């Protein structure tokens, strides 16, 4: 079992425990909404660990707290993948494909408009 498969397995176990112990069960549409809202909430917590508030004195970034918040985002992202039927292999393959496309876009080799370095912004 690779690391990504292990992460999915652990997340599935956690999700199952939460669903059973907290007696929550939603339809897929509601689960997707709740997972996205949780990701947004966790991203706000990541942001709170940085110096984005220009109106406040800067603070030293707490790397451990920052890492914990990023991992919370990852938990909900993996949970979302599981709920919509994306396997570790699916995620890996989709990432590889999209990464290649993104590199093509940056090199101006994609058919998608707006990425060529020769095009000018209007």
Secondary structure as the mmCIF struct_conf table of DSSP 4:
data_model
#
loop_
_struct_conf.conf_type_id
_struct_conf.id
_struct_conf.beg_label_comp_id
_struct_conf.beg_label_asym_id
_struct_conf.beg_label_seq_id
_struct_conf.end_label_comp_id
_struct_conf.end_label_asym_id
_struct_conf.end_label_seq_id
HELX_RH_AL_P HELX_RH_AL_P1 UNK A 3 UNK A 21
TURN_TY1_P TURN_TY1_P1 UNK A 22 UNK A 23
HELX_RH_AL_P HELX_RH_AL_P2 UNK A 28 UNK A 48
TURN_TY1_P TURN_TY1_P2 UNK A 49 UNK A 51
TURN_TY1_P TURN_TY1_P3 UNK A 54 UNK A 55
BEND BEND1 UNK A 56 UNK A 56
HELX_RH_AL_P HELX_RH_AL_P3 UNK A 63 UNK A 83
TURN_TY1_P TURN_TY1_P4 UNK A 84 UNK A 85
HELX_RH_AL_P HELX_RH_AL_P4 UNK A 88 UNK A 106
TURN_TY1_P TURN_TY1_P5 UNK A 107 UNK A 108
BEND BEND2 UNK A 110 UNK A 112
TURN_TY1_P TURN_TY1_P6 UNK A 113 UNK A 114
TURN_TY1_P TURN_TY1_P7 UNK A 117 UNK A 118
BEND BEND3 UNK A 119 UNK A 119
#
